[in-house]
Amino acid sequence: MTTPDSAPAVALEPKTKLSGKILKTTLAGALVDIGQSLPGVIHISQLQQEAVNKVEDVVKEGQVVDVWVRRVKKDRIELTMIEPLGYEWKEIVPDLVVKGKVVRLETYGAFVDFGAERPGLIHVSELTRGYVKTASEVVKEGDEIEAKVLDVDRRKRQIRLSMKALQPEPEIVEEVKLEREDRRKGDGKRKGKGKKQEDSYEMEVEVSNEPQFTAMQIAWQQALERSKGRGKVRAKSYKSANEEQENIFNRTLEKRVPTN
């Protein structure tokens, strides 16, 4: 099985971690044996993050060091002792899923180191589904989390992440569905009841619009109809106003002139 230390030089990928021994130091850097057919070379600028005046201040001949591949050339393998970033800016794109550690908490969100040049920010609204007042309610410093890249602003060097985007959509409980159906049915019943009430009201209006006859008018109409031999006339609508009208009606019938 091929390992990084025994892999052919042409197969080594950038950022591959190797272990090597310092063979020689120079003013420009150091020569390293990494078990490859091509020599490994570390430039003085790649010995550490801080500025270096002399190579011997950082490494010495015979010292074993951890190095990472920067690039492979025809005559050498360029190395670095500065651990490379897990993600370069060009590699960070929306929808990329990353793993990292919470390194700082603020009330408005959490900062996560996932191997990029700058930590990514998970806004408090992107920590989880549901309302969250502060980031500390969901995560704490040192937590290992997984998040999705939402947006990258290379000019401002800002990265927005989301934990919520990786969480499943909440399922609607069956009881809630039934409750909504019951509400819809209830609305239908109320609408039907309202329609019946409206029809009843219209009927009442129609009846109320019919002419109202007094007792005297009804008696006179009956007398006319009887004189013509048509018999009794059925009053459409009769509503006695008071006792006096009833008395008038009775007196009229008693004094009525006999007809043929």
C-alpha positions, 0 to 999 in steps of 0.5 A: 500500500502506498503511503505519503512517505513512499508515494512517487513524487509525481503523485504527491498532491499539494497539502500532503503531509510528510515527515522528513529529516533536515539534510542541509541548511543554507542562507535561502532555506533547507534541504530535506530528505522525505524519502522521495526520488526528488529532493525536498526544499524548504524556502526560508519564508516557509519555515514559520509564520513569523519572519526568520533571520537565520535558517539555523534559528529554526531548524538544524541538520539532522532534525526531523520535521513535519512538512507539507507539499506546496508543489511538485516540480521536475527537479524538486519538491517544494515544501513548507513547515507552515500548516496550509489552510484546509480551504483556500478562498477559491475553494470556498463556495456556497453549499459546501459542507464543512466541519469546524470548531466553535472558537468564539461566541457573540450574542448575534452568532458563533464563529467557527474555524474550519480551516479557512483563512478566516473563521466563518460566522453562523448567525443566531438565526442559522444555528437551529430551527426555531427561535434562539435568543443568543448563540450560547443557547445552542453551542459553546466554545470548543464544540465540533460542528458541521455547517453549510456555506451560505455566502462568501464575500472575498473582498470583505473576507467574510464567510457565512455559515448555517447549521440550520441548513443541514437540519431536516424540515420539521414534520407537520404532526398529523393532529395539526393537519386534522385540526386544520381540516376541522377548521375548514369544515367548520367554516363551511358549516358556518357559511351554510348556516349564514346562507339559510339565515340570509334566505329566511331574512329575505322571506321575512322582508317579502312578507313584510312588504305585503299590504296590511288591511284594517278590519273595516277594509276587510269587512267591506271587501267581504261584503262586496265579494259576497254580493257578487256571489263569490263567497268568502275572501281569504285575507292575505294578511291580517293584523289587528291593531287593537281592541277598537278595530275588533269592535268596529269589525263586529259592528259592521257584520251585525248591521250588514244589509242582507244580499240576494 
